Amino acid sequence: MAGPAIKSAARTLEVLEFFSARQQPATVGEIAAALGLPQSSASMLLKSLVSLNYLDYRPATRRFVPTYRVTLLGSWIKVVDDAHAALTDLMEAIHRDTGETVMLGMQHGASMRYVHILGASYAVQLAVAVGTVRPMTLAAIGQVLLSAKPDAEIRAIVRRNNADVAESQRVRESEFMAEIRLVRARGYAESLGRMTAGANVIAMLAPTEGEGPAMAIGVGGPSERIAHARDTIITALGRHLRRPCAKDKPS
């Protein structure tokens, strides 16, 4: 019984994350396609959320939309800790400076998960959804998060990732550790198409307060466009993410 309950909880959160990324009403077909669910299962889940007053159904357009009750779920967090609000402000500033997709990620086991995304201002952009999980060794955000860890822990995650991915995506441990040393020295990581062919993400650690989890912010898009704007992106990330006491090193 625990298994189905956990799956239902995960699907409920996926629906809410879908609306967070989409930011407009959606039909059951659109939601089912985005989440990879049979339309009948998606319909039952959405009807349950409507009955609980977390979603509103609009018969005229046959679309669902979150209610204000969803907004209230996390309203208390700002009173207790505004660190995440500050991070979204930093993301907005980086987005204004670069125009590219800006992603906030954190560790999820031996992987990293995207928890907030601002889409690019360009028609052609890096497409990634909130909740997407990537191997830490292949994603720039994962690599920069690893750079803050002890070498022994990094090596363990490298072995775990290598066991989980296709042979073509496995990394050589010695080469990866050399790259981590470079990330530590320069303060940022790049994916260079390892996760998504033809795309590049440049990422830096985000400032954290208290005992919260480590997080990182990345800027990504088509490799050619990122290469052209590379200095601008690195400068924007450094200006907004590094603490005032840190001395920025030239790239």
URPE-V11008 format. One record per residue. N is the residue number from 1. RES is the residue in one small letter. SS is DSSP state (~ for helix, > for strand, _ for the rest). PHI is phi as a letter, one per 30 degrees, with the letter a starting at -180 (NA if undefined). PSI is psi in degrees with one decimal (999 if undefined). Layout:
N_RES_SS_PHI_PSI / N_RES_SS_PHI_PSI
//
This chain:
1_m___NA_-31.3 / 2_a_~_d_-37.7 / 3_g_~_e_-55.5 / 4_p_~_e_-36.2 / 5_a_~_d_-42.4 / 6_i_~_d_-40.8 / 7_k_~_d_-40.5 / 8_s_~_d_-40.6 / 9_a_~_d_-42.8 / 10_a_~_d_-41.3 / 11_r_~_d_-35.6 / 12_t_~_d_-45.6 / 13_l_~_d_-34.8 / 14_e_~_d_-36.2 / 15_v_~_d_-45.6 / 16_l_~_d_-38.7 / 17_e_~_d_-34.0 / 18_f_~_e_-47.4 / 19_f_~_d_-33.4 / 20_s_~_d_-40.0 / 21_a_~_d_-38.9 / 22_r_~_d_-42.5 / 23_q___h_37.0 / 24_q___a_160.5 / 25_p___e_159.0 / 26_a_>_b_152.7 / 27_t___d_166.2 / 28_v_~_d_-35.9 / 29_g_~_d_-41.1 / 30_e_~_d_-40.6 / 31_i_~_d_-44.1 / 32_a_~_d_-42.7 / 33_a_~_d_-42.2 / 34_a_~_d_-34.5 / 35_l_~_c_-2.4 / 36_g___i_37.2 / 37_l___c_150.3 / 38_p___d_144.6 / 39_q_~_d_-33.2 / 40_s_~_d_-41.6 / 41_s_~_d_-42.7 / 42_a_~_d_-40.5 / 43_s_~_d_-43.6 / 44_m_~_d_-41.9 / 45_l_~_d_-44.6 / 46_l_~_d_-39.0 / 47_k_~_d_-36.8 / 48_s_~_d_-42.0 / 49_l_~_d_-30.3 / 50_v_~_d_-43.9 / 51_s_~_d_-28.1 / 52_l___d_-0.8 / 53_n___i_28.4 / 54_y___c_-22.4 / 55_l_>_b_153.2 / 56_d_>_c_136.8 / 57_y_>_c_131.1 / 58_r_>_c_99.5 / 59_p___e_-35.4 / 60_a___d_-35.6 / 61_t___c_-6.7 / 62_r___h_38.6 / 63_r_>_b_151.4 / 64_f_>_c_151.8 / 65_v_>_a_141.7 / 66_p_>_d_148.1 / 67_t___c_174.6 / 68_y_~_d_-18.9 / 69_r_~_d_-34.5 / 70_v_~_d_-41.7 / 71_t_~_e_-38.6 / 72_l_~_d_-18.9 / 73_l_~_e_-41.4 / 74_g___c_11.5 / 75_s___d_-29.5 / 76_w___d_-22.9 / 77_i_~_d_-36.6 / 78_k_~_d_-30.9 / 79_v_~_d_-37.7 / 80_v_~_d_-42.8 / 81_d___a_116.1 / 82_d___c_18.3 / 83_a_~_d_-42.6 / 84_h_~_d_-34.9 / 85_a_~_d_-39.5 / 86_a_~_d_-38.9 / 87_l_~_d_-39.8 / 88_t_~_d_-32.3 / 89_d_~_d_-41.6 / 90_l_~_d_-40.7 / 91_m_~_d_-41.4 / 92_e_~_d_-42.2 / 93_a_~_d_-42.5 / 94_i_~_d_-38.3 / 95_h_~_d_-41.1 / 96_r_~_d_-36.7 / 97_d_~_d_-31.2 / 98_t_~_c_-31.2 / 99_g___i_-2.5 / 100_e___c_172.5 / 101_t_>_d_129.5 / 102_v_>_c_127.9 / 103_m_>_b_138.9 / 104_l_>_c_128.8 / 105_g_>_b_159.9 / 106_m_>_b_164.7 / 107_q_>_d_142.7 / 108_h_>_b_90.2 / 109_g___i_-125.9 / 110_a___c_11.3 / 111_s_>_b_-179.2 / 112_m_>_b_151.0 / 113_r_>_b_136.8 / 114_y_>_d_126.6 / 115_v_>_c_-15.5 / 116_h_>_a_138.8 / 117_i_>_b_136.6 / 118_l_>_c_120.2 / 119_g___d_154.3 / 120_a___d_161.5 / 121_s___d_-6.7 / 122_y___c_153.3 / 123_a___d_-42.3 / 124_v___c_117.4 / 125_q___b_166.6 / 126_l___d_119.7 / 127_a___c_114.9 / 128_v___b_143.5 / 129_a___c_149.2 / 130_v___e_135.8 / 131_g___j_-13.0 / 132_t___d_136.5 / 133_v_>_c_134.7 / 134_r_>_b_150.3 / 135_p_>_d_136.9 / 136_m___d_-30.1 / 137_t___d_-22.0 / 138_l___c_-21.0 / 139_a___c_138.4 / 140_a_~_e_-40.4 / 141_i_~_d_-40.7 / 142_g_~_d_-41.4 / 143_q_~_d_-43.1 / 144_v_~_d_-30.0 / 145_l_~_d_-39.6 / 146_l_~_d_-32.2 / 147_s___d_-19.5 / 148_a___c_1.2 / 149_k___c_160.5 / 150_p___d_149.5 / 151_d_~_e_-38.1 / 152_a_~_d_-40.4 / 153_e_~_d_-37.4 / 154_i_~_d_-46.4 / 155_r_~_e_-37.8 / 156_a_~_d_-40.1 / 157_i_~_d_-37.8 / 158_v_~_e_-45.9 / 159_r_~_d_-38.8 / 160_r_~_d_-46.4 / 161_n_~_d_-44.0 / 162_n_~_d_-32.0 / 163_a_~_d_-24.0 / 164_d_~_c_-17.8 / 165_v___c_169.3 / 166_a___d_155.5 / 167_e_~_e_-36.5 / 168_s_~_d_-18.1 / 169_q_~_c_-0.6 / 170_r___d_147.0 / 171_v___c_151.9 / 172_r___d_125.8 / 173_e_~_e_-44.3 / 174_s_~_d_-41.4 / 175_e_~_d_-38.3 / 176_f_~_d_-40.0 / 177_m_~_d_-34.8 / 178_a_~_d_-38.2 / 179_e_~_d_-37.3 / 180_i_~_d_-38.7 / 181_r_~_d_-36.6 / 182_l_~_d_-40.8 / 183_v_~_d_-43.5 / 184_r_~_d_-39.1 / 185_a_~_d_-39.9 / 186_r_~_c_-17.8 / 187_g___j_7.5 / 188_y___a_161.3 / 189_a_>_b_157.1 / 190_e_>_b_140.7 / 191_s___d_-31.0 / 192_l___h_40.5 / 193_g___i_3.6 / 194_r___d_-33.8 / 195_m___d_-47.1 / 196_t___b_115.1 / 197_a___e_134.6 / 198_g___i_5.8 / 199_a_>_b_153.5 / 200_n_>_b_142.0 / 201_v_>_b_133.6 / 202_i_>_c_128.2 / 203_a_>_b_148.6 / 204_m_>_b_156.3 / 205_l_>_d_141.5 / 206_a___c_149.8 / 207_p___d_138.8 / 208_t___b_153.3 / 209_e___b_143.3 / 210_g___i_-136.9 / 211_e___c_23.3 / 212_g___d_162.3 / 213_p___d_149.6 / 214_a___d_140.3 / 215_m_>_b_159.6 / 216_a_>_b_154.4 / 217_i_>_b_133.6 / 218_g_>_b_152.7 / 219_v_>_c_125.6 / 220_g_>_b_161.1 / 221_g_>_l_-168.8 / 222_p_>_e_139.0 / 223_s_~_e_-44.3 / 224_e_~_d_-41.5 / 225_r_~_d_-38.6 / 226_i_~_d_-38.5 / 227_a_~_d_-40.3 / 228_h_~_d_-35.5 / 229_a___c_15.6 / 230_r_~_e_-49.4 / 231_d_~_d_-40.1 / 232_t_~_d_-42.1 / 233_i_~_d_-46.3 / 234_i_~_d_-40.0 / 235_t_~_d_-43.2 / 236_a_~_d_-44.8 / 237_l_~_d_-46.6 / 238_g_~_d_-41.5 / 239_r_~_d_-38.0 / 240_h_~_c_-23.3 / 241_l_~_c_-28.1 / 242_r___d_142.9 / 243_r___d_152.6 / 244_p___e_-29.6 / 245_c___d_-11.9 / 246_a___d_142.0 / 247_k___c_115.2 / 248_d___d_131.6 / 249_k___c_145.4 / 250_p___d_143.8 / 251_s___d_999
//
